[in-house]
Amino acid sequence: MTGPTAAIVAAEPVIGMEIDAGELLRNLPGNVTEVLVENRRLHGRSIREIADIVGANARGVFLRALTRMGREVPLGPDTRVYIGDVMTLVGSTGNIARATTQVGHSLNASDRTDIAFLAIGIAAGLLAGLASFKVGAVALTLGGGGGALIAGLVCGWLRSRNPTMGALPPAAQQTLSDLGLGGFIAAIGLGNGLAAWAAIQAHGFLLVGMGVVVTLIPLTVGTLFAYHVLRMNPVVTCGALAGAMTVDAAVTGACDVAESKTPVLGVAVPYAVGNVLLTVLGPIVVAATYTS
């Protein structure tokens, strides 16, 4: 038998006891396919609504997982699906092919990297980072990091619209991410370590206290605003705040404490906006400090 777990468990008194059929299950004809959601009719709708829309085309197909921005989203009848999400569908090859036409495009796993796409994106980002303009006496520029960030967002959007371009195996992506993060931390420490130590010696606990205040006040205000004004779910609020602070470890920690993937529902938009503002406002704050 196949079907929703609750329905199968409820059917046991009528049909009979479940048996261990491991060998049979291993030989069942089936397939597991990741499908990119591109159908605008499905955007913002719940899984229950999508099942009604797709109708008979989804017969024999089961949704195993839903991924958004690389993070798994908790599944339920009321879970919302958006363009750019990735569905993991399970079923026979023919059934999955029929359902895929109603959802979007299947993502074929590949061990090859689209070097041309990535190189053009990086080059465009670095060139954009070289551009600068003045607002009054303040010179504004994205810099290499900011330009690469903007290029990454644009390239990610292009890949979501056309998944055949920009292929990068997950293992290679994780390696680059780890090396980039480690290099970034090392560069910041080597470049600003002496200045930070001098500031601590000059201002002592005042500097530490100001850092605590600057960190806690936005999070506290954001929590109160989300709870009392926006009426957001507190668990989703934790994910949104972690995303706004652009700290992946905080997102993971929120999911661990909640023992659920629910915090991920609030991460996507605050994370993207926070990354852009962090890059753009940094030079403005520094320039304003030196000007004053």
C-alpha positions, -999 to 999 in steps of 0.1 A, spaced: 0 0 0 11 36 -6 -5 68 7 -4 93 35 10 78 67 -21 87 88 -44 70 62 -23 38 61 -22 35 99 -60 41 101 -65 13 76 -47 -14 96 -77 -25 116 -96 -31 84 -70 -46 62 -46 -63 86 -12 -60 103 18 -44 86 45 -69 78 83 -65 71 86 -65 33 120 -50 29 130 -70 -1 97 -62 -19 100 -25 -12 136 -25 -26 123 -40 -58 94 -16 -63 96 4 -95 100 41 -86 119 72 -90 129 102 -69 131 135 -88 137 171 -77 113 195 -95 117 233 -96 84 251 -90 77 275 -120 40 274 -125 26 308 -114 -8 292 -106 9 275 -77 27 305 -63 16 312 -27 -8 283 -26 -9 256 1 -1 220 -6 -38 212 -2 -48 237 -28 -21 225 -52 -34 190 -49 -68 202 -60 -54 222 -88 -31 195 -102 -58 169 -96 -55 136 -115 -21 146 -128 -7 141 -93 -21 106 -88 6 81 -78 31 109 -69 41 118 -33 58 149 -20 88 138 1 104 172 8 102 209 0 133 230 -2 135 268 -2 169 286 -7 187 253 1 168 248 34 141 221 40 107 235 47 84 216 71 56 198 53 19 200 61 -14 205 42 -12 243 48 24 247 39 27 275 12 47 269 -20 64 296 -39 81 299 -73 117 289 -69 110 262 -43 122 227 -51 99 197 -46 112 162 -41 87 139 -58 85 101 -54 67 78 -77 69 59 -110 88 76 -138 56 81 -159 36 95 -130 64 119 -120 68 131 -156 30 138 -158 31 158 -125 62 177 -134 45 193 -164 20 209 -139 47 221 -115 78 232 -135 111 216 -146 129 186 -132 164 193 -119 188 167 -133 218 161 -109 251 168 -126 287 166 -115 298 193 -139 301 229 -130 289 257 -154 323 275 -153 313 301 -180 282 312 -161 300 314 -128 331 333 -143 309 358 -160 289 364 -128 320 369 -107 336 392 -133 304 413 -136 302 416 -98 339 427 -94 334 453 -122 302 466 -105 322 469 -72 347 492 -89 320 518 -97 316 547 -72 296 578 -70 294 607 -45 265 618 -23 276 651 -11 311 646 4 306 609 9 320 585 -18 298 554 -21 310 521 -36 300 485 -33 335 472 -33 345 438 -45 325 419 -19 293 440 -24 295 437 -62 300 399 -59 270 397 -36 247 416 -60 260 395 -89 252 364 -68 217 375 -62 211 382 -99 227 350 -110 206 331 -85 175 347 -98 185 338 -134 191 302 -124 157 300 -107 141 311 -140 163 288 -161 177 259 -141 196 246 -170 223 273 -165 247 278 -136 251 242 -124 273 238 -93 274 205 -75 265 207 -38 299 194 -27 317 220 -47 294 247 -34 299 237 2 337 237 -3 337 272 -18 314 284 10 337 270 38 368 283 22 353 317 15 340 321 51 373 310 66 392 334 43 369 362 51 373 358 89 410 355 85 413 386 64 392 406 88 412 395 118 446 402 101 435 435 87 417 449 118 430 430 147 455 456 159 430 484 155 404 464 174 429 457 202 438 494 204 401 504 206 396 479 234 426 493 253 414 528 249 377 524 257 376 491 276 342 480 287 325 510 271 332 495 237 319 461 247 288 476 263 280 496 231 284 464 210 259 446 233 234 474 231 237 477 193 232 440 189 203 435 214 181 465 207 173 457 170 165 421 179 143 431 209 124 457 189 121 434 160 107 406 182 81 429 199 71 444 165 66 409 149 47 396 179 24 425 188 20 443 154 25 416 127 11 388 148 38 364 135 43 329 148 72 332 174 91 303 159 89 319 124 100 352 140 132 335 153 141 324 118 133 359 104 156 376 130 184 351 123 180 358 86 180 396 91 213 392 111 226 371 81 239 344 105 235 309 91 245 294 125 216 312 142 192 297 117 205 263 124 204 269 161 168 281 159 159 249 141 177 227 166 160 244 196 126 242 179 133 206 168 116 216 136 124 233 102 96 258 108 121 288 115 132 284 79 99 298 67 109 333 79 145 334 67 145 340 29 134 377 25 152 391 57 184 373 47 185 387 12 176 422 24 200 421 53 229 410 30 223 439 6 219 466 34 249 453 53 271 458 22 256 491 11 253 508 45 288 498 57 307 524 37 280 551 45 283 546 83 321 546 81 323 577 60 298 595 81 318 586 113 350 600 98 332 631 85 318 639 119 
